[in-house]
Amino acid sequence: MAQSIVLPSVMPQETRRTRFVCISDTHNCTVKLPKGDVLIHCGDLTNQGSYSELSKQVAWLEKADFECKIVIAGNHDLTLDTDFFEQYGNYFHNNTPQDPTECRKLLTQSTSITYLQHESRTIKLTSSSGPRTTFNVFGSPYIPSCGRWAFQYERVDATAERIWKDIPLDTDILVTHGPARTHRDESRGRVAAGCEMLRQAMWRVRPRIALCGHVHEARGVERVRWDLSNRFVRYKELATAYQWEDPGTGNQKNSLVDLTRKGGNLLDNDGSRVPSLSSISEAHESSIGDSKNDSDMAKAKAKIASEDTSTTAGAAAAQPGIGTRGLSGNPGSARSDGVALAGRLGRRETCVVNCALQASSYPHSGPRRLHKTIVIDVDLPVW
């Protein structure tokens, strides 16, 4: 019987604590921010995305003292969605003309802000006084349809799947405006407002941290453990007893989430990368070294080289009409989602954080109530 190929995860030898300060849904508010290495804003900087609103938010963020500042838009940042604004812009801003090109330039031409609009970036912290760590980040403003606002897609699985399959498998930090379904997404109407296709994409990617906002009432933290051994239930999660108790409630302390080894509650995610074909060959030769398994080697290479979908021949051979996406088990098996698993079994857990700053939803009535900024410490590889 041919042996299956299980590729090991590779953990970088040296890591250092990196501090992320995370905010979302500021809606024109500016607050004093805790110290950290990286600042991330998960969208809805403004109420309606006017040039005046955006310029004040950008000025506030540019003055903030962080080595790296990452920003995405939200559905209220209307002018940053050019297609939407061309169609509906006249219905907003009391008919005051807005130039979406100039509004976008506030972020895209900022010398201190990394603006992401459904794209990824590799970040290296290079300051001699910082941790000198590196991470891959993907940021996207898109949310399921919820009225006449920007950056939305229809609540159709096929549409959402096309959007979220763009998240690279080597993503360490996932930044989306909206939450994944059942993870920090319960609205004031006690409805799970998140996207199921985003949750499924997260199962495949399994980032270290997934940041979001949008649903103000769902602010908080979860640690999601992914089931990587179940061969029958797709995109399965494991039960967890973790409950975050905000250490910043009612005092001057930070609302801290400590995921470091030193903190005693290390995140079970080594950030293992998608293996190259050469690394597959090396792992195969060192662990098996048997020429009779060359056909298995070829199958494994083919599985890594191209994404497997429910309509591919490999998936049809495994189970006609069902496919393999989202199935766990042996990465070398034709019945598993090998592309998402091979060489990446060290990505077992994701910390999900809804970091909405506003405590109530738009439109706000009465005095605005603000949550505290959430601070995350995580061990990341030194570059």
Legacy VTK file of the C-alpha trace (Angstrom):
# vtk DataFile Version 3.0
C-alpha trace
ASCII
DATASET POLYDATA
POINTS 383 float
0.000 0.000 0.000
1.348 3.431 -0.936
2.325 5.672 1.944
0.577 9.001 2.404
2.682 12.148 2.503
2.232 14.350 5.569
4.368 17.450 5.350
5.648 18.914 8.611
4.958 22.466 9.700
8.026 24.644 10.136
8.204 26.963 13.137
10.590 29.919 12.854
13.306 29.484 15.477
13.220 33.017 16.827
10.115 35.012 17.692
9.516 38.231 19.568
6.513 39.819 21.144
4.803 42.292 18.824
2.083 44.602 20.097
-0.947 45.403 17.930
-3.316 48.229 18.839
-6.658 47.508 17.171
-9.576 49.825 16.470
-12.608 49.919 14.205
-15.753 51.967 13.701
-14.404 55.232 15.047
-17.058 57.155 13.052
-15.171 60.471 13.234
-14.091 59.985 16.860
-10.471 60.455 17.847
-9.184 58.938 21.064
-5.900 58.602 22.874
-4.273 55.371 21.736
-2.135 53.006 23.839
1.470 52.469 22.837
2.318 49.634 20.465
4.258 48.531 17.407
1.415 48.237 14.885
-1.866 50.161 14.672
-4.729 48.579 12.716
-8.008 50.299 11.844
-10.714 47.931 10.567
-12.866 50.508 8.767
-15.723 52.949 9.230
-13.400 55.812 9.942
-16.281 58.186 9.188
-20.068 58.439 9.006
-20.348 59.184 5.284
-16.814 59.409 3.927
-16.689 63.113 3.083
-13.335 64.716 2.387
-13.646 66.749 5.585
-14.374 63.659 7.693
-11.617 61.572 6.137
-8.978 64.299 6.333
-9.519 64.646 10.094
-9.333 60.890 10.665
-6.232 60.526 8.497
-4.513 63.436 10.268
-5.216 61.776 13.632
-3.855 58.419 12.439
-0.775 59.972 10.843
0.138 61.658 14.119
-0.144 58.398 16.044
3.281 57.068 17.055
3.473 53.540 15.608
6.080 51.959 13.387
3.375 50.544 11.123
-0.224 51.717 10.595
-2.640 49.598 8.545
-6.065 50.880 7.506
-9.005 49.462 5.573
-12.296 51.141 4.714
-15.769 50.275 5.943
-19.249 50.546 4.498
-19.659 54.106 5.863
-16.540 55.369 4.094
-18.600 55.950 0.976
-16.209 57.919 -1.206
-13.524 55.231 -0.958
-15.775 52.875 -2.973
-15.557 54.626 -6.341
-18.121 52.444 -8.123
-20.668 52.859 -5.341
-20.144 56.606 -5.084
-20.532 57.177 -8.807
-23.958 55.552 -8.607
-25.263 56.791 -5.262
-23.069 59.710 -4.200
-25.718 62.328 -4.925
-27.922 60.889 -2.185
-25.404 61.769 0.542
-23.525 64.770 1.961
-26.506 67.130 1.574
-25.744 67.368 -2.150
-22.294 68.790 -1.395
-20.002 67.553 -4.199
-17.263 65.154 -3.129
-14.297 64.030 -5.223
-13.693 60.314 -4.520
-10.271 60.489 -6.177
-9.085 63.147 -3.760
-10.647 61.282 -0.853
-8.765 58.096 -1.758
-5.507 60.018 -2.105
-5.690 60.964 1.561
-4.971 57.293 2.321
-3.168 55.976 -0.756
-0.652 58.828 -0.770
-0.073 58.907 2.971
3.578 58.319 3.792
2.828 56.642 7.130
-0.340 54.622 6.448
-0.605 51.298 4.630
-4.050 51.340 3.024
-5.396 47.959 1.940
-8.437 47.484 -0.270
-8.882 43.729 -0.698
-5.152 43.095 -0.977
-2.217 41.716 0.959
1.142 43.011 2.059
4.234 41.615 3.742
5.238 43.851 6.636
8.743 44.027 8.095
9.238 46.072 11.226
12.716 47.526 10.745
13.108 50.032 13.574
16.106 49.308 15.783
13.934 50.076 18.803
11.139 47.720 17.706
10.750 43.934 17.662
12.067 43.588 14.054
9.422 40.999 13.245
7.553 40.223 10.043
4.022 39.170 9.121
1.694 38.871 6.147
-1.517 40.883 6.320
-4.620 40.836 4.126
-7.167 43.635 4.404
-10.635 43.929 2.881
-13.578 46.313 3.394
-16.286 44.042 1.950
-19.393 42.981 3.894
-22.666 41.217 3.059
-25.419 43.538 1.874
-27.045 45.590 4.659
-28.650 48.595 2.986
-27.409 51.334 0.687
-23.810 51.561 1.818
-20.401 51.007 0.267
-18.290 47.873 -0.244
-21.111 45.332 -0.166
-21.836 42.051 -1.913
-25.042 40.085 -2.299
-25.808 37.503 0.351
-25.230 34.688 -2.135
-22.742 31.954 -1.245
-21.158 31.818 -4.700
-20.560 35.580 -4.721
-19.091 35.606 -1.230
-16.905 32.593 -1.981
-15.390 34.346 -5.014
-14.491 37.313 -2.818
-12.968 35.454 0.108
-10.982 32.920 -1.887
-8.623 35.851 -2.586
-7.185 35.619 0.940
-3.688 34.116 0.573
-3.051 30.952 2.566
0.082 32.466 4.134
-1.877 35.311 5.779
-0.903 35.880 9.417
-3.162 38.843 10.206
-6.584 39.009 8.543
-8.282 42.408 8.644
-11.893 42.631 7.464
-14.528 45.216 8.208
-17.233 42.639 8.796
-17.005 39.529 11.000
-17.228 35.877 10.079
-20.489 34.145 10.884
-20.923 33.160 14.571
-17.680 34.861 15.612
-18.152 38.249 17.288
-21.074 38.987 14.960
-24.191 39.043 17.139
-26.133 42.221 16.383
-28.424 44.145 18.703
-31.302 42.118 17.217
-29.511 38.936 18.368
-28.851 37.967 14.752
-25.624 36.389 13.501
-24.731 39.115 11.010
-21.410 37.665 9.863
-20.527 35.931 6.600
-20.417 32.124 6.469
-18.153 32.106 3.405
-15.666 34.269 5.308
-15.735 31.742 8.153
-15.046 28.936 5.696
-12.186 30.902 4.153
-10.770 31.401 7.637
-10.823 27.617 8.183
-8.664 27.193 5.089
-6.278 30.075 5.865
-6.260 29.828 9.682
-4.550 33.167 10.352
-3.012 33.896 13.722
-5.335 36.859 14.264
-8.588 37.864 12.527
-9.647 41.448 13.200
-13.012 42.992 12.382
-15.618 45.512 13.475
-18.926 46.591 11.877
-21.177 44.971 14.500
-20.546 47.376 17.355
-22.353 45.369 20.017
-20.206 42.300 19.327
-16.937 43.884 20.444
-14.786 41.269 22.165
-12.419 38.340 21.726
-12.674 34.640 20.852
-10.085 31.932 20.323
-11.240 29.547 17.610
-9.710 26.078 17.371
-9.924 24.436 13.957
-10.652 20.728 13.582
-7.918 19.381 11.298
-8.691 15.683 11.705
-12.391 15.352 10.909
-12.789 13.658 7.529
-16.572 13.986 7.257
-17.692 17.454 8.406
-16.539 20.447 6.375
-14.945 23.530 7.918
-15.380 22.089 11.383
-14.339 23.839 14.579
-13.522 22.374 17.961
-15.261 23.314 21.169
-13.342 25.696 23.406
-13.896 26.909 26.954
-11.950 30.145 26.408
-13.675 33.298 27.602
-11.973 36.660 27.442
-12.366 38.792 30.521
-11.468 42.353 29.620
-8.685 43.403 32.025
-9.386 47.031 31.170
-12.940 47.133 32.481
-13.470 49.852 35.073
-9.811 50.830 35.399
-6.874 52.454 33.607
-5.372 49.187 32.331
-5.220 48.177 28.687
-7.886 45.890 27.243
-5.133 43.360 26.622
-5.216 40.037 24.781
-1.970 38.210 25.582
-1.234 35.424 23.090
2.473 35.105 23.912
4.403 32.244 25.398
5.566 34.484 28.213
1.960 35.357 29.000
1.225 31.685 29.619
-1.564 31.304 27.066
0.353 30.845 23.814
-1.659 30.913 20.601
-1.595 27.458 18.987
-0.562 28.736 15.582
2.993 28.616 14.276
2.201 30.546 11.091
3.479 27.708 8.925
3.634 28.616 5.268
2.382 26.958 2.109
5.245 24.666 1.038
7.005 25.054 -2.283
7.333 22.085 -4.623
11.044 21.813 -3.792
10.283 21.618 -0.062
7.763 18.889 -0.768
10.466 16.902 -2.559
12.922 17.383 0.301
10.368 16.364 2.932
9.397 13.348 0.869
12.993 12.215 0.329
14.005 12.649 3.967
10.922 11.004 5.472
10.235 8.256 2.945
13.148 7.816 0.554
11.395 5.025 -1.336
11.336 5.190 -5.145
8.167 3.128 -5.339
6.271 6.131 -3.953
7.140 8.417 -6.866
3.563 8.313 -8.089
2.388 9.516 -4.660
4.936 12.322 -4.831
3.580 13.467 -8.174
0.040 13.469 -6.805
1.071 15.572 -3.815
2.850 18.089 -6.037
-0.165 18.390 -8.284
-2.421 18.922 -5.253
-0.268 21.764 -3.945
0.326 23.363 -7.353
-3.331 24.006 -8.132
-6.378 24.732 -5.971
-8.821 21.866 -5.668
-12.512 22.771 -6.086
-15.719 20.796 -5.994
-15.701 20.524 -9.776
-12.137 19.241 -10.260
-11.420 15.727 -11.394
-9.543 14.933 -8.190
-12.476 15.953 -6.043
-14.920 14.044 -8.210
-12.764 10.944 -7.883
-12.788 11.283 -4.095
-16.541 11.647 -3.836
-18.577 12.455 -6.952
-20.513 15.703 -6.682
-19.158 16.634 -3.254
-15.474 17.569 -3.603
-12.863 18.000 -0.918
-12.788 21.680 0.115
-13.050 22.053 3.870
-12.413 18.397 4.687
-9.687 17.547 7.194
-7.587 14.459 7.707
-4.380 13.341 6.043
-3.166 16.133 3.719
-1.888 13.506 1.288
-5.283 11.887 0.928
-7.439 12.527 -2.122
-10.344 12.895 0.301
-8.945 15.914 2.156
-8.465 19.600 1.366
-4.760 18.999 0.878
-4.067 22.496 -0.437
-5.288 24.009 2.816
-3.623 21.387 5.037
-0.286 20.282 3.561
2.624 21.768 5.476
0.238 23.955 7.479
-0.972 21.716 10.298
0.669 24.027 12.830
-2.071 26.578 12.178
-4.572 25.136 14.657
-6.016 28.251 16.288
-7.089 31.784 15.395
-7.755 34.663 17.754
-10.837 36.549 16.502
-11.197 40.138 17.713
-14.036 42.573 17.063
-12.465 45.898 17.972
-15.357 48.294 17.340
-14.785 51.538 19.224
-18.363 52.805 19.098
-20.576 50.980 21.584
-23.870 51.672 19.788
-24.833 51.329 16.153
-25.472 54.054 13.577
-27.509 56.264 13.710
-26.352 57.184 17.197
-28.748 58.770 19.667
-27.741 60.534 22.853
-24.161 60.783 24.120
-21.802 58.431 22.325
-20.456 55.566 24.369
-17.016 54.291 23.432
-15.334 50.981 24.057
-11.688 50.812 24.981
-9.097 50.128 22.323
-8.076 46.457 22.235
-4.361 45.634 22.505
-2.952 42.294 21.325
0.452 40.838 22.161
1.564 37.992 19.908
4.863 36.237 19.186
5.918 36.758 15.565
9.011 35.584 13.652
12.066 37.798 13.485
12.988 38.510 9.886
LINES 1 384
383 0 1 2 3 4 5 6 7 8 9 10 11 12 13 14 15 16 17 18 19 20 21 22 23 24 25 26 27 28 29 30 31 32 33 34 35 36 37 38 39 40 41 42 43 44 45 46 47 48 49 50 51 52 53 54 55 56 57 58 59 60 61 62 63 64 65 66 67 68 69 70 71 72 73 74 75 76 77 78 79 80 81 82 83 84 85 86 87 88 89 90 91 92 93 94 95 96 97 98 99 100 101 102 103 104 105 106 107 108 109 110 111 112 113 114 115 116 117 118 119 120 121 122 123 124 125 126 127 128 129 130 131 132 133 134 135 136 137 138 139 140 141 142 143 144 145 146 147 148 149 150 151 152 153 154 155 156 157 158 159 160 161 162 163 164 165 166 167 168 169 170 171 172 173 174 175 176 177 178 179 180 181 182 183 184 185 186 187 188 189 190 191 192 193 194 195 196 197 198 199 200 201 202 203 204 205 206 207 208 209 210 211 212 213 214 215 216 217 218 219 220 221 222 223 224 225 226 227 228 229 230 231 232 233 234 235 236 237 238 239 240 241 242 243 244 245 246 247 248 249 250 251 252 253 254 255 256 257 258 259 260 261 262 263 264 265 266 267 268 269 270 271 272 273 274 275 276 277 278 279 280 281 282 283 284 285 286 287 288 289 290 291 292 293 294 295 296 297 298 299 300 301 302 303 304 305 306 307 308 309 310 311 312 313 314 315 316 317 318 319 320 321 322 323 324 325 326 327 328 329 330 331 332 333 334 335 336 337 338 339 340 341 342 343 344 345 346 347 348 349 350 351 352 353 354 355 356 357 358 359 360 361 362 363 364 365 366 367 368 369 370 371 372 373 374 375 376 377 378 379 380 381 382
